[in-house]
Every structure is written in C-alpha cells, then in structure tokens.
Amino acid sequence: MAGVLAAAVVGLFMQVVLLGWMQGQELRQALVTIGLSIIIADQLLAIFGGNPFRFFAPQMLFGPTELPIIGRYPVFRLFQVALAIAVGIAL
C-alpha cells in the first residue's frame, strides 16, 4: 500500500511540476518522462544495489503439462498467461 501511495505522489509531483507546463507537447512530455525514469532507476541502483532476487515457482505450478496441439508446456507459464488475462479484464 505504501508503494502505491508513493508512486501516486511521485506521479502527481511530475504532472504538476514538470509536465503541466508542456500540455499539448506529447513528444516533449514522453522524452521528459523517459529521461526521469532512467535517472530514477539509476539512482535506485546506486542506493540499493543491483542484486537480483531469485524467484522459484511454487511446487503446484512446477513441471510441464500436455497441451493438445503444442505438446509439453510449463504450467507456470500458462499460469502467468492466465493471470495476465485476468488482470487485463479486471482493468
């Protein structure tokens, strides 16, 4: 919840301070947004480091399943596709 609130505050700040005066200049707004995202990402890497977090699929989603046309396919990838479709419908 705190992350969502922080992202909303940063987005509001960017809209009011940086993007508001560029209303109607879509290319300039896009370039400023991309530039800021690169700067913020680099600063976060500098502060917190770049150590990756390994994620392992739960045991119930581990392993392949047999699909009619494709053959053997990982269950976890099917779960990801189904979850993405559900989120897309929910949005």
N, C-alpha and C positions, 0 to 999 in steps of 0.2 A: 504494500500500500504506500509505503514511504517513497519507493522508487517511482511509482506512478505520479504521486504528488510532486516530486522533484522534477520529473520530466515535464509536467504541465507548467510548473513555474518557469523553468528554463524556456519552454516554448512560448509562453506569454511574454517573457522578457525579450526574446528575439523578435517577436512580432511587433511589440510596441517600440522598442529602441532601435532595432536595426532594419526591419523590413517594412515598417509602416510608411516611411517616407519614400519608399520605392514602389508604391502602389501602381500597378499597371505596367511595370517593367519586369516581366516574367523572367527573362534571361538573367538580368542582374540579381534578382531575388534567388534564383536557382544557384548561381555561382557563389553568392554570399553564404547560402545555406550549406553547400558542399564544402566550401572553404572552412566554415566554422566546425562542421562535423569532423573534418580531418584534423584541425587544431585540437579539438576536444579529445578525439581518440588518441592523438599523440601524447597529450598531457596525462590522460588516464594511464597510458602505458608507462609513462615516466614515473608516475606516482605509485601505481600498484604493481607494476611489473607485467611481464607477458607470459607468466607460467600458465600453460593450458590445464584445464580441468578435464579429466577423463571421465566419460560417462559410459556406463555399461547398461545394456538393455536388461530389463527385469527378466527373470527366468521364464515367466509365462510367455514373453514375446521373443524368446530366443529360438533360433533354428528356422529351417525352411518349411514351407508348406507347398502342396502340389496345386497348381492352377491349371485349368483345362487347356488353354492354348499355349501359355508361356512355359509351363513346367514348374520346376522348383524355384521358389521365390522367397526371400526373407520375410518373416512375419512382422518384424519390427518396421520394415519399410512400408508394408501395407498399412500398419497402424498409423504411421506418420502421414500417409496419404489420406486416410480416413479422418484423422484429426484435423488436417489442413482443410479438408472439405467442410467439416463440421464448423470450424471457426469461420470460414468464409460465408457459410449460410447464416451463422449467428450474427455476423457483422452486417 
